[in-house]
């Protein structure tokens, strides 16, 4: 599965994208796996209220299933302007 990181999430983790093998069945489980990897991930995912997630380029919820998903993107909320 491809994981994409944008804005300050990318800055905290130090990567824009990576490919991971996961046993996670939901976005929340994936985040828990990532948090356990390294303090950088723990910092990036410390406050989920400051994050949004898209699955295969569709905005989604953290309790969404990952079955069949090829790409997960994490980013801060966007503002208009």
N, CA, C and O atoms as CSV, one atom per row, in Angstrom:
chain,resi,resn,atom,element,x,y,z
A,1,UNK,N,N,0.847,-1.173,0.000
A,1,UNK,CA,C,0.000,0.000,0.000
A,1,UNK,C,C,0.894,1.238,0.000
A,1,UNK,O,O,1.876,1.311,0.739
A,2,UNK,N,N,0.539,2.204,-0.836
A,2,UNK,CA,C,1.250,3.485,-0.868
A,2,UNK,C,C,0.671,4.401,0.201
A,2,UNK,O,O,-0.547,4.500,0.345
A,3,UNK,N,N,1.535,5.066,0.944
A,3,UNK,CA,C,1.088,6.079,1.890
A,3,UNK,C,C,1.743,7.393,1.507
A,3,UNK,O,O,2.958,7.470,1.327
A,4,UNK,N,N,0.919,8.427,1.387
A,4,UNK,CA,C,1.387,9.762,1.025
A,4,UNK,C,C,1.212,10.685,2.217
A,4,UNK,O,O,0.209,10.618,2.928
A,5,UNK,N,N,2.204,11.553,2.430
A,5,UNK,CA,C,2.153,12.520,3.526
A,5,UNK,C,C,2.285,13.924,2.934
A,5,UNK,O,O,3.133,14.166,2.076
A,6,UNK,N,N,1.444,14.838,3.397
A,6,UNK,CA,C,1.460,16.206,2.879
A,6,UNK,C,C,1.665,17.224,3.999
A,6,UNK,O,O,1.343,16.978,5.161
A,7,UNK,N,N,2.215,18.377,3.607
A,7,UNK,CA,C,2.383,19.539,4.491
A,7,UNK,C,C,3.196,19.172,5.734
A,7,UNK,O,O,4.232,18.517,5.622
A,8,UNK,N,N,2.736,19.588,6.916
A,8,UNK,CA,C,3.519,19.357,8.136
A,8,UNK,C,C,3.603,17.882,8.509
A,8,UNK,O,O,4.502,17.496,9.257
A,9,UNK,N,N,2.701,17.053,8.014
A,9,UNK,CA,C,2.801,15.606,8.270
A,9,UNK,C,C,4.073,15.087,7.595
A,9,UNK,O,O,4.842,14.339,8.199
A,10,UNK,N,N,4.284,15.480,6.362
A,10,UNK,CA,C,5.498,15.110,5.615
A,10,UNK,C,C,6.742,15.635,6.320
A,10,UNK,O,O,7.744,14.927,6.421
A,11,UNK,N,N,6.684,16.857,6.802
A,11,UNK,CA,C,7.839,17.452,7.478
A,11,UNK,C,C,8.196,16.697,8.756
A,11,UNK,O,O,9.377,16.482,9.028
A,12,UNK,N,N,7.215,16.296,9.534
A,12,UNK,CA,C,7.487,15.571,10.784
A,12,UNK,C,C,8.024,14.174,10.529
A,12,UNK,O,O,8.907,13.705,11.248
A,13,UNK,N,N,7.498,13.508,9.510
A,13,UNK,CA,C,7.937,12.143,9.222
A,13,UNK,C,C,9.240,12.138,8.424
A,13,UNK,O,O,10.062,11.233,8.568
A,14,UNK,N,N,9.418,13.146,7.590
A,14,UNK,CA,C,10.642,13.237,6.798
A,14,UNK,C,C,10.572,12.516,5.468
A,14,UNK,O,O,11.595,12.321,4.811
A,15,UNK,N,N,9.376,12.119,5.066
A,15,UNK,CA,C,9.176,11.452,3.783
A,15,UNK,C,C,7.866,11.931,3.171
A,15,UNK,O,O,6.914,12.245,3.885
A,16,UNK,N,N,7.827,11.983,1.852
A,16,UNK,CA,C,6.608,12.375,1.156
A,16,UNK,C,C,5.720,11.171,0.858
A,16,UNK,O,O,4.498,11.297,0.769
A,17,UNK,N,N,6.349,9.993,0.703
A,17,UNK,CA,C,5.590,8.776,0.392
A,17,UNK,C,C,6.413,7.570,0.783
A,17,UNK,O,O,7.638,7.627,0.887
A,18,UNK,N,N,5.706,6.479,0.994
A,18,UNK,CA,C,6.372,5.208,1.245
A,18,UNK,C,C,5.404,4.075,0.930
A,18,UNK,O,O,4.189,4.268,0.892
A,19,UNK,N,N,5.955,2.913,0.711
A,19,UNK,CA,C,5.164,1.713,0.505
A,19,UNK,C,C,5.280,0.867,1.760
A,19,UNK,O,O,6.383,0.613,2.244
A,20,UNK,N,N,4.140,0.429,2.289
A,20,UNK,CA,C,4.155,-0.385,3.505
A,20,UNK,C,C,3.347,-1.655,3.316
A,20,UNK,O,O,2.377,-1.693,2.559
A,21,UNK,N,N,3.763,-2.674,4.010
A,21,UNK,CA,C,2.989,-3.902,4.156
A,21,UNK,C,C,2.292,-3.776,5.501
A,21,UNK,O,O,2.936,-3.440,6.495
A,22,UNK,N,N,1.002,-4.035,5.554
A,22,UNK,CA,C,0.264,-3.850,6.794
A,22,UNK,C,C,-0.757,-4.955,6.997
A,22,UNK,O,O,-1.275,-5.540,6.046
A,23,UNK,N,N,-1.026,-5.220,8.254
A,23,UNK,CA,C,-2.094,-6.141,8.640
A,23,UNK,C,C,-3.335,-5.353,9.079
A,23,UNK,O,O,-4.354,-5.944,9.436
A,24,UNK,N,N,-3.246,-4.022,9.050
A,24,UNK,CA,C,-4.340,-3.158,9.504
A,24,UNK,C,C,-5.579,-3.365,8.644
A,24,UNK,O,O,-5.486,-3.562,7.433
A,25,UNK,N,N,-6.736,-3.317,9.287
A,25,UNK,CA,C,-7.996,-3.447,8.552
A,25,UNK,C,C,-8.733,-2.117,8.459
A,25,UNK,O,O,-9.677,-1.989,7.680
A,26,UNK,N,N,-8.310,-1.121,9.247
A,26,UNK,CA,C,-8.905,0.219,9.202
A,26,UNK,C,C,-7.796,1.260,9.196
A,26,UNK,O,O,-6.637,0.945,9.464
A,27,UNK,N,N,-8.152,2.486,8.893
A,27,UNK,CA,C,-7.181,3.578,8.926
A,27,UNK,C,C,-6.632,3.736,10.342
A,27,UNK,O,O,-5.430,3.938,10.513
A,28,UNK,N,N,-7.478,3.650,11.347
A,28,UNK,CA,C,-7.026,3.795,12.733
A,28,UNK,C,C,-5.982,2.744,13.081
A,28,UNK,O,O,-4.985,3.057,13.732
A,29,UNK,N,N,-6.195,1.511,12.659
A,29,UNK,CA,C,-5.209,0.458,12.922
A,29,UNK,C,C,-3.898,0.739,12.191
A,29,UNK,O,O,-2.823,0.480,12.731
A,30,UNK,N,N,-3.978,1.262,10.979
A,30,UNK,CA,C,-2.774,1.628,10.241
A,30,UNK,C,C,-2.009,2.710,10.992
A,30,UNK,O,O,-0.786,2.634,11.112
A,31,UNK,N,N,-2.711,3.707,11.493
A,31,UNK,CA,C,-2.062,4.777,12.248
A,31,UNK,C,C,-1.371,4.215,13.485
A,31,UNK,O,O,-0.257,4.629,13.807
A,32,UNK,N,N,-2.011,3.283,14.181
A,32,UNK,CA,C,-1.387,2.672,15.362
A,32,UNK,C,C,-0.097,1.947,14.973
A,32,UNK,O,O,0.902,2.038,15.686
A,33,UNK,N,N,-0.113,1.234,13.856
A,33,UNK,CA,C,1.103,0.567,13.383
A,33,UNK,C,C,2.197,1.593,13.086
A,33,UNK,O,O,3.354,1.403,13.459
A,34,UNK,N,N,1.823,2.671,12.417
A,34,UNK,CA,C,2.807,3.703,12.077
A,34,UNK,C,C,3.355,4.378,13.329
A,34,UNK,O,O,4.562,4.595,13.435
A,35,UNK,N,N,2.490,4.710,14.269
A,35,UNK,CA,C,2.935,5.345,15.517
A,35,UNK,C,C,3.982,4.500,16.237
A,35,UNK,O,O,4.920,5.037,16.828
A,36,UNK,N,N,3.824,3.188,16.189
A,36,UNK,CA,C,4.731,2.282,16.896
A,36,UNK,C,C,6.092,2.157,16.209
A,36,UNK,O,O,7.039,1.652,16.812
A,37,UNK,N,N,6.202,2.598,14.982
A,37,UNK,CA,C,7.443,2.469,14.216
A,37,UNK,C,C,8.567,3.338,14.738
A,37,UNK,O,O,9.713,2.899,14.837
A,38,UNK,N,N,8.229,4.591,15.076
A,38,UNK,CA,C,9.283,5.583,15.284
A,38,UNK,C,C,8.669,6.822,15.936
A,38,UNK,O,O,7.494,7.104,15.704
A,39,UNK,N,N,9.419,7.564,16.736
A,39,UNK,CA,C,8.886,8.792,17.346
A,39,UNK,C,C,8.412,9.835,16.339
A,39,UNK,O,O,7.526,10.633,16.646
A,40,UNK,N,N,8.993,9.836,15.142
A,40,UNK,CA,C,8.548,10.802,14.121
A,40,UNK,C,C,7.086,10.567,13.754
A,40,UNK,O,O,6.314,11.514,13.601
A,41,UNK,N,N,6.714,9.294,13.615
A,41,UNK,CA,C,5.332,8.948,13.287
A,41,UNK,C,C,4.412,9.251,14.465
A,41,UNK,O,O,3.299,9.746,14.284
A,42,UNK,N,N,4.886,8.950,15.669
A,42,UNK,CA,C,4.088,9.249,16.861
A,42,UNK,C,C,3.790,10.744,16.934
A,42,UNK,O,O,2.678,11.135,17.287
A,43,UNK,N,N,4.759,11.573,16.608
A,43,UNK,CA,C,4.556,13.024,16.621
A,43,UNK,C,C,3.587,13.458,15.522
A,43,UNK,O,O,2.722,14.304,15.751
A,44,UNK,N,N,3.732,12.882,14.343
A,44,UNK,CA,C,2.872,13.264,13.216
A,44,UNK,C,C,1.420,12.879,13.459
A,44,UNK,O,O,0.510,13.581,13.019
A,45,UNK,N,N,1.196,11.765,14.158
A,45,UNK,CA,C,-0.165,11.269,14.379
A,45,UNK,C,C,-0.638,11.468,15.814
A,45,UNK,O,O,-1.548,10.774,16.266
A,46,UNK,N,N,-0.034,12.403,16.527
A,46,UNK,CA,C,-0.388,12.638,17.931
A,46,UNK,C,C,-1.798,13.200,18.088
A,46,UNK,O,O,-2.499,12.852,19.038
A,47,UNK,N,N,-2.216,14.058,17.175
A,47,UNK,CA,C,-3.518,14.714,17.285
A,47,UNK,C,C,-4.314,14.461,16.002
A,47,UNK,O,O,-4.180,15.198,15.024
A,48,UNK,N,N,-5.133,13.425,16.016
A,48,UNK,CA,C,-5.881,13.067,14.809
A,48,UNK,C,C,-6.927,14.102,14.434
A,48,UNK,O,O,-7.372,14.133,13.287
A,49,UNK,N,N,-7.332,14.952,15.373
A,49,UNK,CA,C,-8.299,15.999,15.032
A,49,UNK,C,C,-7.682,17.034,14.088
A,49,UNK,O,O,-8.403,17.817,13.469
A,50,UNK,N,N,-6.356,17.038,13.978
A,50,UNK,CA,C,-5.655,17.971,13.094
A,50,UNK,C,C,-5.308,17.329,11.755
A,50,UNK,O,O,-4.553,17.900,10.968
A,51,UNK,N,N,-5.856,16.146,11.496
A,51,UNK,CA,C,-5.548,15.421,10.265
A,51,UNK,C,C,-6.793,15.046,9.486
A,51,UNK,O,O,-7.886,14.926,10.040
A,52,UNK,N,N,-6.605,14.865,8.203
A,52,UNK,CA,C,-7.623,14.310,7.326
A,52,UNK,C,C,-6.974,13.137,6.598
A,52,UNK,O,O,-5.750,13.041,6.510
A,53,UNK,N,N,-7.816,12.251,6.081
A,53,UNK,CA,C,-7.307,11.093,5.356
A,53,UNK,C,C,-8.118,10.895,4.089
A,53,UNK,O,O,-9.330,11.109,4.070
A,54,UNK,N,N,-7.432,10.483,3.030
A,54,UNK,CA,C,-8.092,10.126,1.779
A,54,UNK,C,C,-7.655,8.713,1.404
A,54,UNK,O,O,-6.479,8.365,1.505
A,55,UNK,N,N,-8.613,7.916,0.975
A,55,UNK,CA,C,-8.345,6.555,0.515
A,55,UNK,C,C,-8.589,6.513,-0.982
A,55,UNK,O,O,-9.692,6.788,-1.454
A,56,UNK,N,N,-7.550,6.168,-1.718
A,56,UNK,CA,C,-7.628,6.178,-3.187
A,56,UNK,C,C,-8.225,7.488,-3.693
A,56,UNK,O,O,-9.076,7.492,-4.582
A,57,UNK,N,N,-7.772,8.588,-3.121
A,57,UNK,CA,C,-8.094,9.963,-3.499
A,57,UNK,C,C,-9.522,10.390,-3.162
A,57,UNK,O,O,-10.014,11.378,-3.707
A,58,UNK,N,N,-10.191,9.660,-2.273
A,58,UNK,CA,C,-11.508,10.062,-1.778
A,58,UNK,C,C,-11.418,10.337,-0.288
A,58,UNK,O,O,-10.937,9.499,0.474
A,59,UNK,N,N,-11.879,11.507,0.130
A,59,UNK,CA,C,-11.872,11.860,1.541
A,59,UNK,C,C,-12.622,10.796,2.335
A,59,UNK,O,O,-13.691,10.343,1.927
A,60,UNK,N,N,-12.055,10.401,3.469
A,60,UNK,CA,C,-12.616,9.294,4.218
A,60,UNK,C,C,-12.536,9.554,5.715
A,60,UNK,O,O,-12.061,10.603,6.150
A,61,UNK,N,N,-13.011,8.580,6.502
A,61,UNK,CA,C,-12.965,8.633,7.958
A,61,UNK,C,C,-11.886,7.698,8.466
A,61,UNK,O,O,-11.443,6.796,7.755
A,62,UNK,N,N,-11.463,7.920,9.711
A,62,UNK,CA,C,-10.419,7.093,10.300
A,62,UNK,C,C,-10.885,5.673,10.607
A,62,UNK,O,O,-10.056,4.779,10.774
A,63,UNK,N,N,-12.190,5.450,10.683
A,63,UNK,CA,C,-12.678,4.093,10.934
A,63,UNK,C,C,-12.990,3.339,9.630
A,63,UNK,O,O,-13.547,2.242,9.662
A,64,UNK,N,N,-12.633,3.927,8.502
A,64,UNK,CA,C,-12.893,3.310,7.199
A,64,UNK,C,C,-12.042,2.053,7.010
A,64,UNK,O,O,-10.892,2.003,7.446
A,65,UNK,N,N,-12.612,1.047,6.360
A,65,UNK,CA,C,-11.850,-0.178,6.087
A,65,UNK,C,C,-10.806,0.040,4.993
A,65,UNK,O,O,-10.975,0.879,4.109
A,66,UNK,N,N,-9.730,-0.732,5.073
A,66,UNK,CA,C,-8.642,-0.626,4.100
A,66,UNK,C,C,-8.692,-1.715,3.036
A,66,UNK,O,O,-7.828,-1.755,2.161
A,67,UNK,N,N,-9.669,-2.584,3.092
A,67,UNK,CA,C,-9.769,-3.686,2.142
A,67,UNK,C,C,-9.819,-3.152,0.704
A,67,UNK,O,O,-10.731,-2.405,0.347
A,68,UNK,N,N,-8.857,-3.531,-0.099
A,68,UNK,CA,C,-8.807,-3.118,-1.493
A,68,UNK,C,C,-8.193,-1.753,-1.732
A,68,UNK,O,O,-8.033,-1.356,-2.886
A,69,UNK,N,N,-7.846,-1.024,-0.691
A,69,UNK,CA,C,-7.277,0.317,-0.844
A,69,UNK,C,C,-5.818,0.217,-1.305
A,69,UNK,O,O,-5.040,-0.567,-0.762
A,70,UNK,N,N,-5.465,1.007,-2.295
A,70,UNK,CA,C,-4.091,1.030,-2.811
A,70,UNK,C,C,-3.290,2.221,-2.308
A,70,UNK,O,O,-2.065,2.157,-2.216
A,71,UNK,N,N,-3.997,3.332,-1.976
A,71,UNK,CA,C,-3.296,4.555,-1.585
A,71,UNK,C,C,-4.006,5.219,-0.413
A,71,UNK,O,O,-5.224,5.399,-0.426
A,72,UNK,N,N,-3.224,5.582,0.600
A,72,UNK,CA,C,-3.731,6.321,1.759
A,72,UNK,C,C,-2.944,7.619,1.826
A,72,UNK,O,O,-1.714,7.607,1.767
A,73,UNK,N,N,-3.650,8.746,1.949
A,73,UNK,CA,C,-2.990,10.047,2.031
A,73,UNK,C,C,-3.404,10.733,3.328
A,73,UNK,O,O,-4.584,10.770,3.677
A,74,UNK,N,N,-2.417,11.273,4.034
A,74,UNK,CA,C,-2.658,12.014,5.273
A,74,UNK,C,C,-2.256,13.472,5.058
A,74,UNK,O,O,-1.199,13.753,4.494
A,75,UNK,N,N,-3.105,14.399,5.512
A,75,UNK,CA,C,-2.863,15.817,5.316
A,75,UNK,C,C,-3.659,16.619,6.333
A,75,UNK,O,O,-4.644,16.125,6.881
A,76,UNK,N,N,-3.233,17.865,6.591
A,76,UNK,CA,C,-4.023,18.729,7.487
A,76,UNK,C,C,-5.273,19.224,6.777
A,76,UNK,O,O,-5.345,19.193,5.549
A,77,UNK,N,N,-6.257,19.681,7.544
A,77,UNK,CA,C,-7.467,20.240,6.913
A,77,UNK,C,C,-7.096,21.381,5.963
A,77,UNK,O,O,-6.175,22.152,6.232
A,78,UNK,N,N,-7.807,21.474,4.882
A,78,UNK,CA,C,-7.535,22.528,3.897
A,78,UNK,C,C,-8.468,23.698,4.133
A,78,UNK,O,O,-9.610,23.534,4.561
A,79,UNK,N,N,-7.960,24.866,3.847
A,79,UNK,CA,C,-8.788,26.067,3.976
A,79,UNK,C,C,-8.925,26.724,2.614
A,79,UNK,O,O,-8.054,26.590,1.755
A,80,UNK,N,N,-9.991,27.410,2.432
A,80,UNK,CA,C,-10.217,28.111,1.168
A,80,UNK,C,C,-9.480,29.436,1.154
A,80,UNK,O,O,-8.947,29.882,2.170
A,81,UNK,N,N,-9.459,30.048,0.002
A,81,UNK,CA,C,-8.808,31.338,-0.027
A,81,UNK,C,C,-8.719,31.926,-1.387
A,81,UNK,O,O,-8.187,33.023,-1.552
